[in-house]
C-alpha cells in the first residue's frame, strides 16, 4: 500500500520533506494545467490578455457566446494561479 511513510523510507527522506516536495509538485502541476488552458484561450481568440478578449467581444470581432464565458473563466484562472502561488510561497 502506498503511504507517506513507506515512500519516505524507500527514498530515504524525512516524511516532512517528502510531503513538502509532493505538495510543491502538485501545486506547480496545477499552475501548469491552468496556464495550458489560458494558452488555448489565447490561441482561440488571438489575444494575449483577458482585457484584449473583452475588447474583441465589445467590438464584435468575436462572437459574444461563448467568449464571455471564456473571458470569465480566464479571469478566474488568473485568480486561481495567484491563490496557488500564495499557498506555494
C-alpha positions in Angstrom: 0.0 0.0 0.0 1.2 3.5 -0.9 1.8 5.5 2.2 3.8 8.6 3.1 5.9 6.6 5.5 6.6 3.8 3.0 7.6 6.2 0.2 9.7 8.3 2.6 11.5 5.2 3.8 12.1 4.0 0.3 13.5 7.3 -0.8 15.4 7.8 2.5 13.7 11.2 3.1 12.1 12.6 6.1 8.3 12.4 5.8 8.0 16.2 6.2 10.4 16.7 3.3 8.6 14.3 1.1 5.3 15.9 2.0 6.6 19.4 1.2 8.1 18.3 -2.1 4.9 16.5 -3.1 2.7 19.4 -2.3 5.0 21.7 -4.2 5.0 19.5 -7.2 1.2 19.2 -7.1 0.7 23.0 -6.9 3.2 23.6 -9.7 1.4 21.0 -11.8 -2.0 22.7 -11.1 -0.5 26.0 -12.3 0.8 24.4 -15.5 -2.6 22.9 -16.3 -4.3 26.3 -15.7 -1.7 28.0 -17.9 -2.3 25.5 -20.6 -6.0 26.3 -20.6 -5.1 30.0 -20.8 -2.8 29.3 -23.7 -5.8 27.6 -25.5 -7.9 30.8 -25.0 -5.1 33.0 -26.3 -4.9 30.8 -29.4 -8.6 30.5 -29.9 -9.2 34.3 -29.8 -5.8 35.5 -30.9 -5.4 37.7 -27.9 -2.8 37.9 -25.1 -4.8 39.1 -22.1 -8.4 38.9 -20.9 -8.8 42.6 -21.4 -8.0 42.0 -25.1 -10.7 39.4 -25.3 -13.2 41.8 -23.6 -12.4 44.4 -26.2 -12.7 42.0 -29.1 -16.2 41.0 -27.7 -17.3 44.6 -27.4 -16.1 45.5 -30.9 -17.8 42.4 -32.4 -14.6 40.8 -33.6 -15.6 37.6 -31.8 -19.0 36.1 -31.1 -20.1 37.0 -27.6 -21.2 33.5 -26.7 -19.1 31.6 -25.6 -16.5 34.3 -25.5 -18.0 35.9 -22.4 -17.9 32.6 -20.5 -14.3 32.1 -21.7 -13.4 35.7 -20.5 -14.8 34.9 -17.0 -13.0 31.6 -16.9 -9.8 33.3 -17.9 -10.2 35.9 -15.1 -10.9 33.1 -12.7 -7.9 31.2 -13.9 -5.7 34.1 -13.2 -7.1 34.4 -9.7 -6.6 30.6 -9.2 -2.9 30.9 -10.2 -2.5 33.8 -7.7 -4.1 31.8 -4.9 -1.9 28.8 -5.7 1.2 30.9 -5.8 0.3 32.4 -2.4 0.0 28.9 -1.0 3.3 27.9 -2.5 5.3 30.9 -1.1 
